[in-house]
Amino acid sequence: MTPATQFKPHAHSNAVSSARPMQPYWAEVAEIQAEAPGVSTFWLRFLDESLRTSYRFLPGQFNMLGVPGLGESAISISSSPEKLDRIGHTVRFVGNVTQAISRLKVGDVVGVRGPFGSAWPLERLKGRDIVLAAGGIGLPPLRSALYPIMNHRSDYERVVV
Ligand SMILES: Cc1cc2nc3c(=O)[nH]c(=O)nc-3n(C[C@H](O)[C@H](O)[C@H](O)COP(=O)(O)OP(=O)(O)OC[C@H]3O[C@@H](n4cnc5c(N)ncnc54)[C@H](O)[C@@H]3O)c2cc1C
């Protein structure tokens, strides 16, 4: 049997729209960044080039990352919503799916369904102080809010992490 991490679907199998949330978009692992023991950030690039510009998400949202043949897990997006060429997901390896993600190599392909979930209301926070509070694996998703705040720093008052 072909190991799941060697699964290489054709780019055109990405031909899905957000109207079909149950069907994954295929993305390759572009880079893996070790963050801490048992935690790495996976930078994913969609195989379908049109998705690299059309896919959008809001700070705080998550994707379902799927390893073919093994299953999928909810993983928050940990990169900036203003930088869409590669999407970051920071994963703590705890069980079946996340351990399978830990074995992925650059060039391997995963399924991405999403984005899902509600978002942090950065528009509403303009002109106000912001306190970002999190611990452990809850911290990386805050980066999806922190980068736009840093990029538009004058829109906000005090920012405390
Ligand atoms: C909306 C949402 C966003 C999430 N974002 C992230 C994220 O950005 N990064 C990330 O790493 N995880 C995130 N998670 C958690 C992630 O989805 C789970 O850790 C993952 O689905 C576990 O699947 P698994 O198959 O690896 O483990 P399973 O095989 O399902 O579980 C194996 C064992 O590990 C235990 N376990 C499961 N999760 C954890 C945990 N987090 N800590 C300690 N023990 C655990 C289970 O109780 C079980 O005993 C998020 C979850 C949700 C709902």
The ligand as an SDF file (V2000), in Angstrom:
LIG
                    3D

 53 58  0  0  0  0  0  0  0  0999 V2000
  -11.3120   24.8330   16.5040 C   0  0  0  0  0  0  0  0  0  0  0  0
  -10.0750   24.0510   16.8830 C   0  0  0  0  0  0  0  0  0  0  0  0
   -8.8220   24.5530   16.5850 C   0  0  0  0  0  0  0  0  0  0  0  0
   -7.6690   23.8340   16.9170 C   0  0  0  0  0  0  0  0  0  0  0  0
   -6.4460   24.3580   16.6030 N   0  0  0  0  0  0  0  0  0  0  0  0
   -5.3410   23.6370   16.8630 C   0  0  0  0  0  0  0  0  0  0  0  0
   -4.0490   24.1290   16.4940 C   0  0  0  0  0  0  0  0  0  0  0  0
   -3.8920   25.2270   15.9310 O   0  0  0  0  0  0  0  0  0  0  0  0
   -2.9850   23.3500   16.7490 N   0  0  0  0  0  0  0  0  0  0  0  0
   -3.1020   22.1200   17.3650 C   0  0  0  0  0  0  0  0  0  0  0  0
   -2.0780   21.4600   17.5800 O   0  0  0  0  0  0  0  0  0  0  0  0
   -4.2910   21.6340   17.7470 N   0  0  0  0  0  0  0  0  0  0  0  0
   -5.4160   22.3610   17.4980 C   0  0  0  0  0  0  0  0  0  0  0  0
   -6.6310   21.8560   17.8580 N   0  0  0  0  0  0  0  0  0  0  0  0
   -6.6760   20.5560   18.5170 C   0  0  0  0  0  0  0  0  0  0  0  0
   -6.5620   19.4400   17.4590 C   0  0  0  0  0  0  0  0  0  0  0  0
   -7.6910   19.4770   16.6160 O   0  0  0  0  0  0  0  0  0  0  0  0
   -6.4710   18.0890   18.1870 C   0  0  0  0  0  0  0  0  0  0  0  0
   -5.3140   18.0630   18.9860 O   0  0  0  0  0  0  0  0  0  0  0  0
   -6.4060   16.9790   17.1680 C   0  0  0  0  0  0  0  0  0  0  0  0
   -7.6200   16.8990   16.4430 O   0  0  0  0  0  0  0  0  0  0  0  0
   -6.1450   15.6620   17.8290 C   0  0  0  0  0  0  0  0  0  0  0  0
   -6.3230   14.6600   16.8450 O   0  0  0  0  0  0  0  0  0  0  0  0
   -5.4150   13.3650   16.8340 P   0  0  0  0  0  0  0  0  0  0  0  0
   -6.0130   12.4280   15.8670 O   0  0  0  0  0  0  0  0  0  0  0  0
   -3.9910   13.7400   16.6550 O   0  0  0  0  0  0  0  0  0  0  0  0
   -5.5690   12.8470   18.3350 O   0  0  0  0  0  0  0  0  0  0  0  0
   -6.5740   11.6930   18.8320 P   0  0  0  0  0  0  0  0  0  0  0  0
   -6.0890   10.3810   18.3400 O   0  0  0  0  0  0  0  0  0  0  0  0
   -7.9770   12.0970   18.5470 O   0  0  0  0  0  0  0  0  0  0  0  0
   -6.3210   11.7890   20.4060 O   0  0  0  0  0  0  0  0  0  0  0  0
   -5.3000   11.0040   21.0270 C   0  0  0  0  0  0  0  0  0  0  0  0
   -5.2460   11.2680   22.5120 C   0  0  0  0  0  0  0  0  0  0  0  0
   -4.7230   12.5840   22.7190 O   0  0  0  0  0  0  0  0  0  0  0  0
   -5.5930   13.3120   23.5310 C   0  0  0  0  0  0  0  0  0  0  0  0
   -5.5580   14.6630   23.0230 N   0  0  0  0  0  0  0  0  0  0  0  0
   -6.1800   15.1030   21.9100 C   0  0  0  0  0  0  0  0  0  0  0  0
   -5.9270   16.4330   21.7360 N   0  0  0  0  0  0  0  0  0  0  0  0
   -5.1220   16.8090   22.7650 C   0  0  0  0  0  0  0  0  0  0  0  0
   -4.4950   18.0350   23.1180 C   0  0  0  0  0  0  0  0  0  0  0  0
   -4.6660   19.1510   22.3610 N   0  0  0  0  0  0  0  0  0  0  0  0
   -3.7300   18.0640   24.2460 N   0  0  0  0  0  0  0  0  0  0  0  0
   -3.5550   16.9440   24.9980 C   0  0  0  0  0  0  0  0  0  0  0  0
   -4.1070   15.7450   24.6940 N   0  0  0  0  0  0  0  0  0  0  0  0
   -4.8800   15.6840   23.6050 C   0  0  0  0  0  0  0  0  0  0  0  0
   -6.9650   12.6690   23.3810 C   0  0  0  0  0  0  0  0  0  0  0  0
   -7.7360   12.8910   24.5580 O   0  0  0  0  0  0  0  0  0  0  0  0
   -6.6000   11.2030   23.2060 C   0  0  0  0  0  0  0  0  0  0  0  0
   -6.4080   10.5990   24.4680 O   0  0  0  0  0  0  0  0  0  0  0  0
   -7.7850   22.5810   17.5590 C   0  0  0  0  0  0  0  0  0  0  0  0
   -9.0570   22.0570   17.8620 C   0  0  0  0  0  0  0  0  0  0  0  0
  -10.1820   22.7860   17.5280 C   0  0  0  0  0  0  0  0  0  0  0  0
  -11.5370   22.2070   17.8540 C   0  0  0  0  0  0  0  0  0  0  0  0
  1  2  1  0
  2  3  1  0
  2 52  2  0
  3  4  2  0
  4  5  1  0
  4 50  1  0
  5  6  2  0
  6  7  1  0
  6 13  1  0
  7  8  2  0
  7  9  1  0
  9 10  1  0
 10 11  2  0
 10 12  1  0
 12 13  2  0
 13 14  1  0
 14 15  1  0
 14 50  1  0
 15 16  1  0
 16 17  1  0
 16 18  1  0
 18 19  1  0
 18 20  1  0
 20 21  1  0
 20 22  1  0
 22 23  1  0
 23 24  1  0
 24 25  2  0
 24 26  1  0
 24 27  1  0
 27 28  1  0
 28 29  2  0
 28 30  1  0
 28 31  1  0
 31 32  1  0
 32 33  1  0
 33 34  1  0
 33 48  1  0
 34 35  1  0
 35 36  1  0
 35 46  1  0
 36 37  1  0
 36 45  1  0
 37 38  2  0
 38 39  1  0
 39 40  1  0
 39 45  2  0
 40 41  1  0
 40 42  2  0
 42 43  1  0
 43 44  2  0
 44 45  1  0
 46 47  1  0
 46 48  1  0
 48 49  1  0
 50 51  2  0
 51 52  1  0
 52 53  1  0
M  END
$$$$
